[in-house]
Amino acid sequence: MLVLPCRCWACEDCARQRRQNLIYDAAQGAPTALLTLTVNPKIGAGPLERAGMLTSAFVKLRKLIIKQLQKPPASRWDLQNKDRDPKIQHRVNGHNKRTPAEAKPRIAWFGFMERTQAGEPHVHILLRAPFIPQDWISEQMERLISAPIVWIEAIEHVGKAVRYVTKYVGKAPAQFGRLKRYWQSLNWLSEHREKKAHDWKRGTYTVRRENWRELIQQRVVDRWSWWKDENAIWHFTKPEHSNGAYGLRSPPPPALASEVE
């Protein structure tokens, strides 16, 4: 008999596995920044309503960011209510010069809720996006939901992203009412994998670097074949590629090694 997981956060075993999946997927997206948005406890009827306001504000904020990235660099991230410090403006100008305007800019994001000790919602968002100044985000959030307290900082490497997610997720991402505990953009994983695609010279096929968790699922559900060579490199073969020359994969991360062997 095959026992299927319930995938419930209230289940100790499933919650532990889902938390590991969450950390892994967050790191796989190669984030470049962590953005934290807060609420104003004086606005709204309670934490549940404020959590809904916060998620709606983030949707609007994303659209505003995309509009800014469509502008010429010299016209981007202007403040409406105050003058920016000259030193900060110089830094903003330097980042803008390295980010030309795009007709259809895309940003990738992975967000998850946190409940503070006071019971109020925060949302932490991993971003894969160009530079966005904190004072501009603060001004937009003040206008949207009267919550100007925000924080954004760069993520230099994947290990830092993993530490952030591990720190803020805790036992499980917070849930307010029927709102999602976490969510991500459609291009969080797919777009990053396409950039890492390789064309192997010994064949005409293209190998997409899916994450290991997806490969493990495909091995079970789609009956893929697997074997490991003397260099500890895994080869995988889809059923329609019986010649065995479909793809290669480096060793899995330690947390998933037992599922591969």
C-alpha positions, 0 to 999 in steps of 0.5 A: 500500500502506498501512503500519500502525504496529506500536504497539510501544514498542521501535519508534523511530517508534511509540514517539515517536508513542505518547509524544505521544499519552500526553502529549496524553491526560494533558493532555486529562483536565484533572488537578487534582493529581499523586500519586506513590506509591513502594515499600519496597525491603525488602519483596518478592522484587524490583522486579517483585513490588514493582511488582505490590504497588504497582498493587494498593495503588493499587486499594485506595487509590482505594476508600479515597478514595471511602469518605472522600468519602462521609463528612460533611466534619467526619469526613473524612481522620482519622489513626489513628496520629498527631495532625495539626499544627493548621495542616495540620488547619485547611487540611484543614478548609477544603478539606473545607467546599468538598467536600460528601459524595456518595453516589457520588463519582467520581475520575478518574485517569491513571497511568504507571510510572517506573523509578528509577535503583535499578531500583525502581518508582514510579507517577505518577498524575494525578488529577481529584479533590477535595483529599486530604491527603498525610499521610492517603495516607502512612498508608494506604500504610504500612498497605497495603505499608509504603511511606509515602513519597508526594507529592501536589501541585496542578496549577493549569493544563494546561501543568503536567500536560504538563511532568510527563508529559514529565518522567516518561515519558522515552523510554517509560513503564517496564514491569515484567514483563507489568504495564501501562506506563500506565492510566487510569479510564474517565471520564478523558476522557469525563466531562471532555468531557461537561462541555464539551459545547455546544448550538449555537443554529443547530441542535438537535444537541449537539456533543461536544468530542472530542479532535483525535486521535479526530476525525482517526481518525474522518475516516479510518475513518468518512469524515467530511467536513471543511472550514475557514472563513475564521475558521480554524474547522473544520467536521466532518460525520458521514456521517448528517448530510449537511446539513453542520450537525453540529459546529464545532471550533477550530484543532487543537494545533500537534503535530497540525496537519499531520495535519488539513490 
